């Protein structure tokens, strides 16, 4: 049987957005035919790059919506937690 291999996710560069001194990379990925909300929030603190990776249950039919919602979720996380995001293990 041909063509049954799992199709690779899009390899476009992760879109980024900066706010409040934090850099957000939207990294949605295909899961069960939909785009899973996923991203990375990072910030340099005392000369060290810190990261907080997050995945949410939200899925979308198109990549652009998943990216937009990733940025919205990241902004909420930054507003609620600030630099405490990086204290979590």
ABEGO torsion letter per residue (X at the ends): XBGABBBBBBABBBBBBBBGGBBBBBBBBBBGGBBBBBBBBBBBBGGBBBBBBBBBABBBABAAAAAAAAAAAAAAAAAAAEAAAAABX
